[in-house]
Amino acid sequence: MIGLNEDLKQRHEQGRPVRIGLVGTGQMGIDVMAQTTRMKGVEIVVTADLDASRAKQAYTDALDHSPTEKADTPARADALVAQGKKVYTDDFRVVTDMRNIDVMLEATGVPEVGAVAAICAARAGHHLAMMNVETDITVGPLLRWYAEQKGVLYALAAGDEPAACKELYDFAESLGFTIVAAGKGKNNPLDRHAKPTDAKWAAEAVRRGLNPNMLVEFVDGSKTMIEMAAVSNATGLVPDVRGMHGPQTTRDKLNKVFALRKDGGILNRVGVVDYGIGGIHPGVFLVVATDHPRLRQALVYRDMGDGPCYTLFRPFHLCSIEVPLTCAMLVLRNRSNMVPLDKLTSEVFAVAKQDLKAGDILDAIGGSTFYSLIDRFEIAQQERLLPIGLAKGAQLTRAVAQDKPITYDDVRINESSIIFRLRALQDRWMNAQIDAEQLLAEIDSI
């Protein structure tokens, strides 16, 4: 990000701001909008939400006082932006298919919507900035590949824990450190069986101004699994155990806790993703090591401790607020700050939150029927564990007891859904069962 402020000032002076089309005007989307009103060289010119009034209200909530007008077609949206107006719509395809934007920013958190929006935007020649980590952990490698075939870039947005972790990872890897662990602090108490209908969590959601499902996604640990899977899939780091360790710890003990067992820690291997509960949030961390005796001595002199592990700590992550920087990097430097690798390293799968019976319908992430755990992708494949990105709307064909993983064999899935079709294509691609030409044609046909 060094020097990006000067690049943005130049675009501002030239009257050529980076133009963002925002899909999803919930809490996170509005926060992004608010930040852009205080920045130079970047602006949100169109918003989309299922509720058009909410897409319009977002400008007011963000204190963007530009004249606004509704558009029902991409052509109309382009015309209005050319006139200097801000646009709102209830159809995300207006955003993805118009011409007068540089970046499509996806902020819905809905895997199906995120996947479709990404494909449509790539076809239209727009860079993809994804706040939708749920989509990324399901079909991120495929979407990244497809964007590259269309000559645009895919990026997970700055500011959330995954990108903040990746920032530390890049720093440490560049210096040649051994990466022992990457992780985040979890701020909410962990309650795997929390439901949005629970009086306790419903009241807390009201107090914090959150959708109850969003709050429960954090409380039941699903969001932590999702975020660290994104880090895993972008770096190749793996969960050490199913669900990760998640110990109670503090910032100053990170390098002692996230060390190998032989060194007094909890880890069975180096190169893992994990999280801690305690005095870490809102920070993210990397635990690193070096076998060079001179560098170990130098780290003592720099107050990093005696080793064998050392903590690199970023004490904040400004979710939503940092996102415009990703959009700027995509356009001004033709660089992405974080992308998934060509293959999934980790999978996040559904686990029964309560006793489920045949005929039950799985609801959404942060709902009442399932929570999420992470494991290595190859294990998830072997056990046919159901990815959470495919879980919504799936119908149980047999009973699954509380705290038991839900498998493909336990459910009937809507195989005509776009997210299922894309995931099936990604699996074939990862297993070398489809060539690039055929894969491109298949995605183009969706």
Protein Blocks (a to p, Z undefined) as FASTA:
>chain_A
ZZklmmmmmmmmnopacddddehjafklmmmmmmmmmpghiacfbdcdfblmlmmmmmmm
nopabdcdddfbfklmmmmmmnopacddfbfklmmmmmkbfbdcdfkhpaklmmmmmmmm
mmnopacddfblmlmmmmmmmmmmmmmmnopacdddehiamlmmmmmmmmmmmnopacfb
gcdddfbdcdfkbcfklmklmmmmmmnopafklmmmmmnommmmmmmmmmmmmnopacfb
ghijopacdfklmmmmmpcfklopabfbehiadddedjkbccdcdddddfbfklmmmmmm
nonojbjbdcdddfbdcehjlmmmmmmmmmmnopafbdcdfbdfbdcddddfbdcdehia
cddehiakbccddddfklmmmnopacfklmgopacfbdcdehiacdfklpccdfkbmklm
mmmmmmmmmnopacfklmmmmmmmZZ
